[in-house]
Amino acid sequence: MDAPDLPPWLELTAEPIGDPTAGTVVVSGADARSRADLFGLLAQALDLPEWFGRNWDALADCLLDRDDAGPLALRFDDAEQLLADEPPAQFATLLELCDDVWSHGRYPFRLVLRTTPERLSALRRRVATATA
């Protein structure tokens, strides 16, 4: 269930999700509590090029210049833990980057943040704070 003020590329959910559909990459937020962890996981999961510099600008370049055709949905399970060991501004930077990829990318892009029903309202507040 989405809040009405979420951007069109962002979905927050506590619903069970089955096997990922084509074009969906699933990453564990529990394994991406820091920027270094996040960049490492995405480098592997998205098969990013060798030149990927493991920073926000390099990630944006990789996502904006993807050579593969088709949409990309990036799903984080345990999303409440995503970048939890970083200052809040880093989570906001991730969301800004996703907005840029959705707005300027060659292919459709979606970010799905999945958590438990008990943690969904806290995740909504975190997203609202980051996008304010």
Residue pairs with C-beta under 8 A, 6 or more apart in sequence:
1 12
1 13
1 15
2 10
2 11
2 12
3 12
3 124
3 128
5 128
6 12
6 127
7 99
7 102
7 131
8 102
9 98
9 99
9 101
9 102
9 109
9 110
9 111
10 95
10 98
10 110
10 111
10 113
10 127
11 110
11 111
11 112
11 113
12 79
12 113
12 114
12 115
12 120
12 123
12 124
12 127
13 112
13 113
13 114
13 115
13 120
14 114
14 115
14 116
14 117
14 119
14 120
15 114
17 75
17 77
17 112
17 114
20 26
20 73
20 75
21 73
22 70
23 70
23 71
23 72
23 73
24 72
24 73
24 74
24 75
24 112
25 45
25 46
25 72
25 73
25 74
25 75
26 45
26 75
26 76
26 77
27 41
27 42
27 45
27 74
27 75
27 76
27 77
28 41
28 76
28 77
28 78
29 76
29 77
29 78
29 79
29 80
29 81
29 82
29 84
29 113
30 77
30 78
30 81
31 37
31 41
32 38
32 41
32 76
32 81
32 82
32 83
33 81
33 82
33 83
33 84
33 85
33 86
34 83
34 85
34 86
35 83
35 86
35 90
36 54
38 82
38 83
38 94
39 52
39 54
39 55
39 59
40 54
42 48
42 59
43 52
43 54
46 62
46 63
48 59
48 62
49 62
51 58
52 58
52 59
52 62
56 93
56 94
56 97
59 97
60 97
60 100
60 101
63 72
63 97
63 101
63 105
63 109
64 100
64 101
64 104
64 105
64 106
65 106
66 72
66 105
66 106
66 107
69 107
70 107
71 107
71 108
71 109
71 110
72 107
72 108
72 109
72 110
73 109
73 110
73 111
73 112
74 98
74 109
74 110
74 111
74 112
75 111
75 112
75 113
75 114
76 82
76 111
76 112
76 113
76 114
77 114
78 114
78 115
79 113
79 114
79 115
79 123
80 115
80 119
80 122
80 123
80 126
82 91
82 94
82 113
83 90
83 91
83 94
88 126
88 129
88 130
91 126
91 130
92 130
92 131
95 111
95 127
95 130
95 131
98 109
98 111
101 109
102 108
102 109
102 110
113 123
113 127
115 123
